[in-house]
């Protein structure tokens, strides 16, 4: 009996103890493996959040790169516009002069057409008179002694319009002396009302082109004083400012330019005036 008990104890040490230890280890390992199963849903959410944050970071970096590229492009365009601005201003001034030139050509063509119609009507009247003289034995030799031309009054306004159009042709051909002479020969009092301020303006502009700035300023001020509601007032002020600028009278030029900006000028004039202000400020710093 005693031997049997010893055998059982020996068997337990050799077989059962290792088995129990192995079982405990397995249980412990299984327990560690089971723990994440209870937290699996939370871990998935965290992974999703991390992925989302990573995606957002990537998008932010992409947007920053796009913003930097856009800023660089804007800067490049601004530099391009600034480099083109002086030429653009000159082009706009030339375009405005060309438009007025074309308008004057159209006006001249209309006047010439009217004159041609008038001449045709004169010829018709002469023809009718000749026929009447032949039919009635020349009764009009005593009753119609006045030349036909004197019966039709000369239209001074039309003559002035034609002279004005020719003067603008001279101006656009850069024949400023001829343009000035012709414009000064036109009677302001006999001119159409809508043409009077234009004649004075182009007289001033001829002086400006000829670098006779004091005389130009006088003509432009004449528009402001005598025709305050004219559409040429703002252009006249601009030319006054330009004249002072060319005479190095920067203080007076700045005063005029600031007055123009306070009046909400057209975009082209506003651009030119701002550019001149920059030039004056730059010239002042250098001086």
LINCORJO-V488309 format. One record per backbone hydrogen bond with DSSP energy under -0.5 kcal/mol. NH is the residue of the N-H (numbers start at 1). CO is the residue of the C=O. If there is no record, write none. Layout:
nh: (NH/NH)
co: (CO/CO)
This chain:
nh: (5/6/7/8/9/10/11/12/13/14/15/16/17/19/20/21/22/23/24/25/26/27/28/29/30/31/32/33/34/35/36/37/38/38/39/40/43/44/45/46/47/48/49/50/51/52/53/54/55/56/57/58/59/60/61/62/63/64/65/66/67/68/69/70/71/72/73/74/75/76/77/78/79/80/81/82/83/84/85/86/88/89/90/91/92/93/94/95/96/97/98/99/100/101/102/103/104/105/106/107/108/109/110/111/112/113/114/115/116/117/118/119/120/121/122/123/124/125/126/127/128/129/130/131/132/133/134/135/136/137/138/141/142/143/144/150/151/151/152/152/153/156/159/160/161/162/163/164/165/166/167/168/169/170/171/172/173/174/175/176/179/180/181/182/183/184/185/186/186/188/191/191/195/196/196/197/199/200/201/202/203/204/205/206/207/208/209/210/211/212/213/216/217/218/219/220/221/222/223/224/225/226/227/230/233/236/237/238/239/240/241/242/243/244/245/246/247/248/249/250/253/254/255/256/257/258/259/260/261/262/263/263/264/270/271/272/273/274/275/276/277/278/279/280/281/282/283/284/285/286/287)
co: (1/2/3/4/5/6/7/8/9/10/11/11/12/15/16/17/18/19/20/21/22/23/24/25/26/27/28/29/30/31/32/34/34/35/35/37/39/40/41/42/43/44/45/46/47/48/49/50/51/52/53/54/55/56/57/58/59/60/61/62/63/64/65/66/67/68/69/70/71/72/73/74/75/76/77/78/79/80/81/82/84/85/86/87/88/89/90/91/92/93/94/95/96/97/98/99/100/101/102/103/104/105/106/107/108/109/110/111/112/113/114/115/116/117/118/119/120/121/122/123/124/125/126/127/128/129/130/131/132/133/133/138/139/139/140/147/147/148/148/149/151/154/155/156/157/158/159/160/161/162/163/164/165/166/167/168/169/171/170/174/175/176/177/178/179/180/181/182/183/186/187/188/192/192/193/193/195/196/197/198/199/200/201/202/203/204/205/206/208/207/211/212/213/214/215/216/217/218/219/220/221/222/223/227/230/232/233/234/235/236/237/238/239/240/241/242/243/245/244/248/249/250/251/252/253/254/255/256/257/258/259/260/261/266/267/268/269/270/271/272/273/274/275/276/277/278/279/280/281/282/283)
